[in-house]
Amino acid sequence: MSATTLDTDRFRWDRLTYSSALGYALLVGALSVGTVLGELREQFDLSGVVAALHGSTFGFASLAAGIWGVPVVDRLGRRQSLLASAVAIACGITMFCLGPAWPVTLAGTALGGMGGALLTMVMPGLISDHHREHRATAFAAVNGAPGLSGVAFSLVVGAALALQWSWRPPYLILTAIIVLTLTAVAWPVAVPESTRHGEFTLSHLRDRDVLVPWLHIINAVFSEFAIGVWAATYLKEVGHASGGLAAALAGVFGVMMFMSRLVMPSVVRLFGEATVTVCFIATGVGALVMCFAPGLLPRVGGLIIVGFGGAPLYPLTVDRLYASAEHKIDSISLGAICILASGTAVTLGPLAMGVLSDGVGLKHALLIVPVACIVGAITQRPAHSSRRVAAALD
């Protein structure tokens, strides 16, 4: 029996788990800038690269957190680190919404990205330590719930745009609601601290048990995050939807991610070791549908496939890293390694699409996603994957 299982009968939500989900929900606010990226492009006449930078600041911050974040967490402790991350995210979103020019909005996404990077560095280790053998289910549950937050941002902001209102007040109001809810739920929670084992260095990546699953996380996040950031803009510019309709329709991405992670244990039982490969194939097919299908609705259908197919990739690849390396590295250091992988992908994914969109157009820039999915499907096919998923079903 593996140290980690997907046994949902024994996984239980508690106050700390709800707080973790709400923390990720707040992070979604910082990452939902793609919902209004088309509006910013029009308002400030942004190039594809500058627009993409708004979606990649979280990635740059994640890289910094992966390299230098462990001493910060050691000094502050988990609880104060999470508090600092929430404050930075809230302040960053406020700057983004109130910014009168793109340098200010970009600075806001940078601040929010730093807070989000700190949160996502601490959270996987916290969930792993708290849920132990049920961490795979906990990863999926906590990372799935914020999909509802993404839907809320898409629908509310989309409705405001459809009514020709400013997107800024509803964006700020939703953020305030999440902050207040998070404060009420999380304030009394005792956050367990982790025992550190030696100094964290990037030399951990020389170990094959760390490097291989780390590269798999990069591939997984790259494959789904780039589309998540560009979805609303893609539906507007390529699908020819109005700004409000595009923002609202982009919400199906979050809905499908939430639903997919909700049923992930059943999906794993169905496909076994091939689950990750199947998810990569589904994500790549969805991206191809978005690119070549005629009309707006088929492209939304492609986005639905991408959301449902890509959602299990991150929690499953993160779980594989913890299962492969937890006996060698403490959970805080593993969290730094995770965020370093996520940061690499989050930086490269949206930025690559932005660069390609300036050269070949946004429609064909999307083809970078099926290419990444082919790489993932081949390198993580059952013969090359770890035995984690099969062991989890014993």
ChimeraX attribute file (.defattr): number of C-alpha atoms within 10 A of each C-alpha:
attribute: neighborCount
match mode: 1-to-1
recipient: residues
	/A:1	11
	/A:2	14
	/A:3	13
	/A:4	23
	/A:5	25
	/A:6	24
	/A:7	16
	/A:8	15
	/A:9	8
	/A:10	11
	/A:11	17
	/A:12	11
	/A:13	12
	/A:14	9
	/A:15	13
	/A:16	20
	/A:17	21
	/A:18	17
	/A:19	20
	/A:20	25
	/A:21	23
	/A:22	24
	/A:23	28
	/A:24	24
	/A:25	25
	/A:26	29
	/A:27	29
	/A:28	22
	/A:29	25
	/A:30	29
	/A:31	25
	/A:32	22
	/A:33	24
	/A:34	27
	/A:35	30
	/A:36	24
	/A:37	24
	/A:38	23
	/A:39	18
	/A:40	18
	/A:41	16
	/A:42	10
	/A:43	12
	/A:44	12
	/A:45	13
	/A:46	16
	/A:47	15
	/A:48	21
	/A:49	18
	/A:50	18
	/A:51	25
	/A:52	26
	/A:53	21
	/A:54	27
	/A:55	31
	/A:56	30
	/A:57	27
	/A:58	28
	/A:59	29
	/A:60	24
	/A:61	27
	/A:62	33
	/A:63	25
	/A:64	18
	/A:65	28
	/A:66	27
	/A:67	17
	/A:68	14
	/A:69	25
	/A:70	25
	/A:71	15
	/A:72	13
	/A:73	21
	/A:74	15
	/A:75	10
	/A:76	14
	/A:77	17
	/A:78	23
	/A:79	18
	/A:80	13
	/A:81	20
	/A:82	24
	/A:83	18
	/A:84	17
	/A:85	26
	/A:86	24
	/A:87	15
	/A:88	22
	/A:89	32
	/A:90	25
	/A:91	17
	/A:92	26
	/A:93	30
	/A:94	22
	/A:95	21
	/A:96	28
	/A:97	19
	/A:98	14
	/A:99	16
	/A:100	12
	/A:101	12
	/A:102	19
	/A:103	13
	/A:104	16
	/A:105	22
	/A:106	22
	/A:107	18
	/A:108	27
	/A:109	30
	/A:110	28
	/A:111	26
	/A:112	31
	/A:113	29
	/A:114	26
	/A:115	30
	/A:116	34
	/A:117	31
	/A:118	31
	/A:119	27
	/A:120	24
	/A:121	30
	/A:122	27
	/A:123	24
	/A:124	27
	/A:125	26
	/A:126	23
	/A:127	21
	/A:128	21
	/A:129	18
	/A:130	16
	/A:131	19
	/A:132	15
	/A:133	21
	/A:134	23
	/A:135	27
	/A:136	30
	/A:137	27
	/A:138	27
	/A:139	25
	/A:140	26
	/A:141	23
	/A:142	27
	/A:143	23
	/A:144	27
	/A:145	23
	/A:146	25
	/A:147	26
	/A:148	20
	/A:149	26
	/A:150	26
	/A:151	24
	/A:152	19
	/A:153	27
	/A:154	29
	/A:155	22
	/A:156	19
	/A:157	27
	/A:158	28
	/A:159	19
	/A:160	21
	/A:161	22
	/A:162	18
	/A:163	10
	/A:164	11
	/A:165	14
	/A:166	12
	/A:167	21
	/A:168	18
	/A:169	15
	/A:170	18
	/A:171	24
	/A:172	18
	/A:173	11
	/A:174	17
	/A:175	24
	/A:176	15
	/A:177	12
	/A:178	19
	/A:179	19
	/A:180	10
	/A:181	15
	/A:182	20
	/A:183	16
	/A:184	12
	/A:185	15
	/A:186	20
	/A:187	12
	/A:188	10
	/A:189	13
	/A:190	10
	/A:191	15
	/A:192	14
	/A:193	15
	/A:194	16
	/A:195	10
	/A:196	14
	/A:197	12
	/A:198	9
	/A:199	9
	/A:200	20
	/A:201	14
	/A:202	12
	/A:203	7
	/A:204	17
	/A:205	14
	/A:206	10
	/A:207	11
	/A:208	12
	/A:209	18
	/A:210	22
	/A:211	17
	/A:212	18
	/A:213	25
	/A:214	24
	/A:215	19
	/A:216	24
	/A:217	29
	/A:218	24
	/A:219	27
	/A:220	30
	/A:221	23
	/A:222	27
	/A:223	30
	/A:224	28
	/A:225	24
	/A:226	27
	/A:227	24
	/A:228	23
	/A:229	26
	/A:230	28
	/A:231	24
	/A:232	33
	/A:233	26
	/A:234	24
	/A:235	27
	/A:236	22
	/A:237	16
	/A:238	18
	/A:239	22
	/A:240	14
	/A:241	19
	/A:242	17
	/A:243	25
	/A:244	26
	/A:245	20
	/A:246	29
	/A:247	32
	/A:248	24
	/A:249	24
	/A:250	31
	/A:251	29
	/A:252	25
	/A:253	29
	/A:254	28
	/A:255	22
	/A:256	24
	/A:257	27
	/A:258	28
	/A:259	17
	/A:260	21
	/A:261	27
	/A:262	20
	/A:263	13
	/A:264	25
	/A:265	21
	/A:266	14
	/A:267	16
	/A:268	20
	/A:269	15
	/A:270	11
	/A:271	15
	/A:272	19
	/A:273	23
	/A:274	18
	/A:275	24
	/A:276	27
	/A:277	23
	/A:278	21
	/A:279	25
	/A:280	32
	/A:281	21
	/A:282	22
	/A:283	30
	/A:284	29
	/A:285	20
	/A:286	26
	/A:287	29
	/A:288	20
	/A:289	19
	/A:290	30
	/A:291	21
	/A:292	14
	/A:293	16
	/A:294	11
	/A:295	14
	/A:296	18
	/A:297	15
	/A:298	17
	/A:299	23
	/A:300	24
	/A:301	18
	/A:302	24
	/A:303	30
	/A:304	25
	/A:305	25
	/A:306	30
	/A:307	28
	/A:308	24
	/A:309	26
	/A:310	30
	/A:311	32
	/A:312	29
	/A:313	27
	/A:314	24
	/A:315	26
	/A:316	23
	/A:317	25
	/A:318	25
	/A:319	24
	/A:320	26
	/A:321	25
	/A:322	27
	/A:323	21
	/A:324	18
	/A:325	19
	/A:326	17
	/A:327	9
	/A:328	14
	/A:329	19
	/A:330	19
	/A:331	27
	/A:332	28
	/A:333	28
	/A:334	27
	/A:335	28
	/A:336	31
	/A:337	28
	/A:338	28
	/A:339	33
	/A:340	28
	/A:341	27
	/A:342	32
	/A:343	28
	/A:344	25
	/A:345	28
	/A:346	29
	/A:347	24
	/A:348	21
	/A:349	30
	/A:350	29
	/A:351	24
	/A:352	19
	/A:353	28
	/A:354	25
	/A:355	19
	/A:356	20
	/A:357	19
	/A:358	13
	/A:359	12
	/A:360	11
	/A:361	16
	/A:362	21
	/A:363	18
	/A:364	16
	/A:365	18
	/A:366	23
	/A:367	18
	/A:368	18
	/A:369	26
	/A:370	20
	/A:371	14
	/A:372	19
	/A:373	27
	/A:374	17
	/A:375	16
	/A:376	26
	/A:377	23
	/A:378	15
	/A:379	16
	/A:380	22
	/A:381	18
	/A:382	18
	/A:383	11
	/A:384	10
	/A:385	19
	/A:386	18
	/A:387	14
	/A:388	22
	/A:389	26
	/A:390	18
	/A:391	16
	/A:392	21
	/A:393	17
	/A:394	8
